[in-house]
Amino acid sequence: MATEFKIPLHRFDTNLLPADARQVGTEAFKTAVMIHFAAEYAAQSQTAIVTVDDEEITVCLLYTSRCV
């Protein structure tokens, strides 16, 4: 079982990221977003798979061995 949610890039608060990773669309931005969400859920003992494309952020919280 898994839960997935999506956030449009324009709705994400880039101030949550390091200053050098706030330019939307860069590899630094994508990596920082993935680390941000993974860390947030890891702090709650949850596993998250995070992907970032040119339009949105997808977060999949895993409750079993795979995301459906």
C-alpha positions as CSV (number, residue, x, y, z in Angstrom):
1,M,0.0,0.0,0.0
2,A,1.2,3.5,-0.8
3,T,0.1,7.1,-0.8
4,E,1.1,9.5,-3.5
5,F,0.7,13.2,-3.8
6,K,1.8,15.8,-6.3
7,I,2.8,19.4,-5.9
8,P,3.0,21.8,-8.9
9,L,6.5,23.3,-9.0
10,H,5.1,26.9,-8.8
11,R,3.5,26.0,-5.4
12,F,6.6,24.7,-3.8
13,D,8.3,27.1,-1.3
14,T,11.9,27.3,-2.6
15,N,12.9,29.0,0.7
16,L,12.9,25.5,2.2
17,L,15.9,24.7,0.1
18,P,19.6,25.8,0.4
19,A,20.2,29.1,-1.4
20,D,22.3,27.5,-4.1
21,A,19.5,25.1,-5.0
22,R,16.5,27.5,-5.4
23,Q,16.5,27.9,-9.2
24,V,13.6,25.8,-10.4
25,G,14.6,23.3,-13.1
26,T,18.2,22.9,-12.2
27,E,19.7,19.6,-11.1
28,A,20.6,21.2,-7.8
29,F,17.0,22.1,-7.3
30,K,15.7,18.6,-8.2
31,T,18.2,17.0,-5.9
32,A,17.5,19.4,-3.0
33,V,13.7,18.8,-3.3
34,M,14.2,15.0,-3.2
35,I,16.5,15.3,-0.2
36,H,14.0,17.7,1.5
37,F,11.0,15.4,1.3
38,A,13.0,12.2,1.9
39,A,14.4,13.8,5.1
40,E,11.0,15.0,6.2
41,Y,9.5,11.6,6.0
42,A,12.5,9.7,7.3
43,A,12.3,11.8,10.5
44,Q,8.8,10.2,10.9
45,S,10.2,6.7,10.2
46,Q,8.5,6.7,6.8
47,T,10.0,5.9,3.4
48,A,9.3,8.3,0.5
49,I,10.2,8.1,-3.1
50,V,10.4,11.6,-4.6
51,T,10.6,12.5,-8.2
52,V,10.8,16.0,-9.8
53,D,10.1,16.8,-13.4
54,D,9.6,20.0,-15.3
55,E,6.1,20.6,-14.0
56,E,5.6,18.9,-10.6
57,I,7.0,17.1,-7.6
58,T,5.7,13.6,-6.9
59,V,6.0,12.1,-3.4
60,C,5.1,8.4,-2.9
61,L,5.0,7.3,0.7
62,L,5.7,3.6,1.0
63,Y,3.8,1.4,3.4
64,T,4.8,-1.9,1.7
65,S,7.7,-2.9,-0.5
66,R,6.5,-1.1,-3.6
67,C,4.7,2.0,-4.7
68,V,1.6,1.3,-6.8
